[in-house]
Amino acid sequence: MGLTSTNTLTEIQKLFDMFFQGNAFFDRLVYVLDIKFNMPKFQDFIHHGISHKLPLDADKIQEFGSLRGDLFYRGALTEEQKDYSSVSAALHDAVIFFAEVEKQCGVAIHTAIDNDDLMYEDFLRDFEINVIAPYEKQMIVLYTAAVDYERENAIVKFNKDFGAYVLPQFEVDD
């Protein structure tokens, strides 16, 4: 039996699950970028720089939960099969995804406060600033760049240039 209220754990479980769903979402995005848009370098970045990191971030939630005696489970995933008409449309959905993650983190923070689970409040505020906010910023930067490249009818060039838009915490070794 853990130290955390059931209400708080319910909201944190939702957040935890979002990171695994995000992994599925970004894996689908990788396939679309590779097959439909022929962007091998950019899809490799999305795969290793974003998709593979998401389950590791879920592990951070579990690791903190274990300090409190809380047990999380990996919930069911929704199948990801959306097709995209453009790279910017896909990245727009990525921005929306992380905005939803931030929103759920806020719900979990307020639930922790309401249930006097103040250790989780502290953890989640740090998690929101140091984990979620950088993902949001990265997706906004990539989305904005893709829109600009598409406007110039040069999205193919983005496959080579995207590295100039990658934030330091997301750089992947070649």
Backbone torsions as a table, in degrees:
resi	resn	phi	psi	omega
1	MET	NA	127.7	-178.8
2	GLY	-85.2	177.7	-178.0
3	LEU	-93.9	0.7	-170.3
4	THR	-106.8	143.9	179.8
5	SER	-65.0	153.7	178.9
6	THR	-62.0	-40.4	-179.6
7	ASN	-60.9	-44.8	179.7
8	THR	-65.2	-44.9	179.5
9	LEU	-60.7	-36.1	178.6
10	THR	-61.0	-44.7	-178.9
11	GLU	-71.9	-35.4	177.7
12	ILE	-70.6	-35.8	176.3
13	GLN	-60.0	-40.3	177.3
14	LYS	-60.8	-43.5	178.2
15	LEU	-63.4	-47.1	178.1
16	PHE	-53.5	-48.3	-179.4
17	ASP	-63.6	-31.9	-178.8
18	MET	-62.5	-30.9	-179.9
19	PHE	-71.3	-34.5	175.2
20	PHE	-73.7	-38.7	176.0
21	GLN	-64.3	-37.9	176.9
22	GLY	-61.6	-38.2	176.3
23	ASN	-59.5	-43.7	178.1
24	ALA	-66.3	-42.6	178.8
25	PHE	-59.4	-48.3	-177.0
26	PHE	-72.8	-30.1	173.0
27	ASP	-62.7	-41.4	176.4
28	ARG	-62.2	-43.0	178.4
29	LEU	-59.2	-39.6	177.8
30	VAL	-59.0	-46.5	-178.4
31	TYR	-63.1	-41.6	179.2
32	VAL	-65.6	-45.3	179.1
33	LEU	-61.2	-37.0	-178.4
34	ASP	-73.2	-54.5	-172.0
35	ILE	-81.0	-50.2	-173.6
36	LYS	-79.0	-38.1	-173.8
37	PHE	-109.8	-1.7	178.3
38	ASN	48.5	57.6	-179.4
39	MET	-120.2	70.6	-172.7
40	PRO	-62.4	-38.4	-179.5
41	LYS	-71.6	-44.1	-179.1
42	PHE	-67.6	-40.8	178.9
43	GLN	-65.3	-33.9	177.6
44	ASP	-65.3	-40.0	176.0
45	PHE	-62.4	-48.3	180.0
46	ILE	-59.6	-40.3	-178.5
47	HIS	-65.4	-52.3	-174.8
48	HIS	-88.8	-31.3	-176.7
49	GLY	-86.3	-21.3	-178.1
50	ILE	-123.3	-64.1	-171.8
51	SER	-56.0	-48.3	-177.6
52	HIS	-68.5	-22.2	-179.3
53	LYS	-79.3	-24.8	-174.1
54	LEU	-62.4	-46.6	176.4
55	PRO	-62.4	-30.3	177.3
56	LEU	-67.0	-33.2	176.2
57	ASP	-72.2	-34.6	173.1
58	ALA	-61.7	-37.4	177.4
59	ASP	-60.5	-33.3	177.5
60	LYS	-62.9	-38.5	176.9
61	ILE	-64.8	-46.1	179.9
62	GLN	-62.5	-41.2	-179.5
63	GLU	-62.0	-41.7	176.1
64	PHE	-66.8	-42.9	178.7
65	GLY	-58.1	-36.7	-179.3
66	SER	-64.6	-29.8	176.0
67	LEU	-66.1	-24.5	-178.9
68	ARG	-100.0	-0.9	-177.9
69	GLY	79.4	21.1	-178.0
70	ASP	-99.1	140.8	-177.5
71	LEU	-116.8	125.8	176.3
72	PHE	-106.6	159.4	177.6
73	TYR	-130.4	153.9	177.5
74	ARG	-84.6	113.0	-178.3
75	GLY	-75.7	174.7	179.3
76	ALA	-68.2	146.4	178.8
77	LEU	-101.4	147.6	172.0
78	THR	-85.9	135.7	-179.5
79	GLU	-63.1	134.3	178.8
80	GLU	-105.6	114.5	179.5
81	GLN	-142.5	18.5	-179.3
82	LYS	-65.3	141.2	175.2
83	ASP	-105.1	155.8	-176.4
84	TYR	-127.3	144.4	178.6
85	SER	-87.6	-14.9	-179.3
86	SER	-156.9	161.4	176.3
87	VAL	-65.0	-41.6	-179.0
88	SER	-64.5	-34.8	177.5
89	ALA	-63.5	-40.6	177.6
90	ALA	-64.9	-44.7	-179.7
91	LEU	-69.5	-29.0	174.0
92	HIS	-61.7	-44.4	176.5
93	ASP	-62.1	-33.1	177.2
94	ALA	-66.3	-40.4	176.2
95	VAL	-61.4	-46.5	179.8
96	ILE	-61.0	-42.3	179.3
97	PHE	-56.6	-49.9	-177.5
98	PHE	-70.8	-27.3	173.0
99	ALA	-64.5	-38.2	176.5
100	GLU	-67.4	-37.7	176.3
101	VAL	-62.0	-45.7	178.8
102	GLU	-60.7	-42.5	179.1
103	LYS	-60.5	-44.8	179.4
104	GLN	-65.2	-37.2	176.8
105	CYS	-61.7	-41.4	176.7
106	GLY	-61.4	-41.8	176.9
107	VAL	-60.7	-44.5	179.8
108	ALA	-63.6	-39.3	177.9
109	ILE	-61.8	-48.9	-178.7
110	HIS	-65.7	-35.1	176.8
111	THR	-67.2	-40.2	176.7
112	ALA	-60.8	-42.7	178.9
113	ILE	-63.4	-48.8	-178.0
114	ASP	-60.6	-27.8	-177.2
115	ASN	-104.9	12.6	177.4
116	ASP	59.1	34.2	175.2
117	ASP	-98.4	66.0	-168.8
118	LEU	-69.9	-25.6	174.8
119	MET	-62.9	-40.7	177.5
120	TYR	-69.2	-35.7	176.9
121	GLU	-57.3	-49.1	179.8
122	ASP	-61.0	-47.8	179.7
123	PHE	-59.0	-47.5	-175.6
124	LEU	-68.0	-35.4	177.0
125	ARG	-63.8	-43.2	177.0
126	ASP	-63.8	-43.1	179.4
127	PHE	-61.1	-41.6	179.9
128	GLU	-63.2	-42.2	-178.0
129	ILE	-74.9	-44.7	-170.9
130	ASN	-93.5	-16.4	-179.9
131	VAL	-115.2	-56.7	-172.8
132	ILE	-72.1	-47.7	-176.6
133	ALA	-58.3	-41.6	177.1
134	PRO	-62.6	-37.8	176.0
135	TYR	-61.2	-45.6	179.9
136	GLU	-59.4	-48.3	180.0
137	LYS	-58.8	-45.2	-178.9
138	GLN	-61.0	-43.7	-178.8
139	MET	-67.9	-37.5	177.8
140	ILE	-63.8	-43.9	179.8
141	VAL	-62.7	-46.3	179.5
142	LEU	-65.8	-42.0	178.8
143	TYR	-60.1	-48.8	-179.2
144	THR	-60.3	-42.6	178.8
145	ALA	-64.5	-43.9	-179.8
146	ALA	-61.8	-40.4	177.1
147	VAL	-59.7	-45.0	179.3
148	ASP	-62.1	-44.8	179.4
149	TYR	-64.4	-40.9	178.3
150	GLU	-65.9	-39.1	178.5
151	ARG	-60.2	-34.7	179.1
152	GLU	-88.2	4.2	-177.8
153	ASN	56.6	41.9	-176.7
154	ALA	-132.0	32.5	-176.0
155	ILE	-61.9	-28.6	177.5
156	VAL	-61.0	-37.0	179.0
157	LYS	-66.3	-27.3	178.9
158	PHE	-59.2	-32.9	178.3
159	ASN	-57.3	-32.1	178.8
160	LYS	-89.4	-34.8	-170.9
161	ASP	-91.2	-13.8	-170.5
162	PHE	-55.0	-29.0	-178.2
163	GLY	-56.8	-28.1	177.8
164	ALA	-67.7	-14.5	-177.8
165	TYR	-107.4	5.1	-178.2
166	VAL	-89.4	127.0	177.8
167	LEU	-70.3	149.6	-175.2
168	PRO	-52.8	-38.2	-177.1
169	GLN	-71.4	-9.0	179.5
170	PHE	-110.9	3.0	179.8
171	GLU	-63.9	138.7	-178.4
172	VAL	-115.7	134.8	177.1
173	ASP	-66.2	141.3	178.7
174	ASP	-77.9	NA	NA
